[in-house]
């Protein structure tokens, strides 16, 4: 993904991904105008790599790494307030989920997102 990350001023679109020879698989998440979360995925070039990516999101540190990189980019671009708002939304969603889970007596395994980002 190095070539993809080297395009800081360019909007990252599916076309950018499909034009890179070294991309074997990807997941593109998006939110439409109705605030519905969607995704587009392609694993045609590497099922194992795709599975590794999924595993790292769920049980590894990929989400923490993404948040860290986003934070650094926001600092560079002077968008720290925007990043703080993202973290606030995430923290509120986690709290809401925990309350809902506690009220029905189930326990939920939450992906290992760093406590640093949710304090």
URVEN-V464297 format. One record per pair of residues at least 4 apart in sequence whose ideal C-beta (glycine too) atoms are under 8 Angstrom apart, sorted by the first residue. I is the first residue (numbers start at 0). J is the second residue. D is the distance in Angstrom with one decimal. If there is no record, write none. Layout:
# URVEN-V464297
i->(I I)
j->(J J)
d->(D D)
This chain:
# URVEN-V464297
i->(0 0 1 1 2 2 2 3 3 3 3 3 6 6 7 9 11 11 12 13 13 13 14 15 16 16 16 17 17 22 23 23 23 23 23 24 24 24 24 24 24 24 24 24 24 25 25 26 26 26 26 26 26 27 27 27 28 28 28 29 29 29 29 30 30 30 30 31 31 40 42 42 42 44 45 46 47 48 49 50 51 52 52 53 54 54 55 55 55 56 56 56 57 58 58 59 60 60 61 62 62 62 62 63 63 63 63 63 64 65 66 66 66 66 66 67 68 69 69 69 70 70 71 72 72 73 73 73 73 73 74 74 78 79 80 81 82 83 84 85 86 86 86 87 88 89 89 89 89 90 90 90 91 92 93 93 93 94 95 96 96 96 97 97 98 99 100 100 100 112 112 113 114)
j->(4 22 5 21 6 19 21 11 15 16 19 22 11 15 72 15 15 16 16 17 27 39 18 19 22 25 27 22 41 44 42 44 45 48 49 40 41 42 43 44 45 46 48 49 52 40 41 38 39 40 49 52 53 38 39 40 36 37 38 36 37 38 39 34 35 36 37 35 37 49 46 48 49 48 49 50 51 52 53 54 55 56 61 57 58 59 59 60 61 61 62 110 110 110 111 111 64 111 65 66 110 111 112 67 111 112 113 116 68 69 70 86 112 113 116 71 72 73 82 85 74 82 75 76 78 77 78 79 81 82 79 82 82 83 84 85 86 87 88 89 90 116 117 91 92 93 112 116 117 94 116 117 95 96 97 109 117 98 99 100 107 109 101 107 102 103 105 106 107 116 117 117 118)
d->(5.7 7.2 6.4 7.9 7.7 5.3 6.6 6.7 6.5 6.7 6.0 7.2 6.9 6.8 7.4 7.1 5.4 7.6 7.6 6.1 5.7 6.2 6.2 7.1 5.6 5.2 6.9 7.5 7.9 7.1 7.9 3.5 3.4 5.1 7.7 7.5 6.0 4.1 7.2 5.7 4.8 7.5 5.3 3.9 7.0 6.8 5.8 5.8 7.5 4.7 7.9 6.9 7.9 6.3 4.5 7.3 6.7 7.4 5.0 7.5 5.5 7.1 7.6 6.0 7.0 5.6 7.5 5.1 6.2 7.6 5.3 7.7 3.7 7.8 6.0 6.3 6.3 6.4 6.6 6.2 6.2 6.6 7.1 6.4 5.7 6.3 3.6 7.0 3.9 4.8 5.8 7.3 5.8 7.5 7.1 7.7 5.6 7.1 6.4 6.4 6.1 7.9 5.5 6.2 7.3 6.1 4.7 7.5 6.3 6.2 6.3 7.9 7.2 7.2 5.4 6.6 6.3 6.1 6.3 7.5 6.5 5.6 6.6 6.1 8.0 7.9 4.3 5.5 6.2 3.9 5.9 8.0 6.3 6.3 6.5 6.7 6.6 6.3 6.5 6.4 6.1 5.5 7.1 6.3 6.3 6.4 7.5 7.1 6.7 6.4 8.0 4.8 6.2 6.2 6.3 6.7 6.3 6.4 6.4 6.1 6.8 7.6 6.2 7.7 6.4 6.9 5.5 6.7 4.8 6.2 6.6 7.4 6.2)
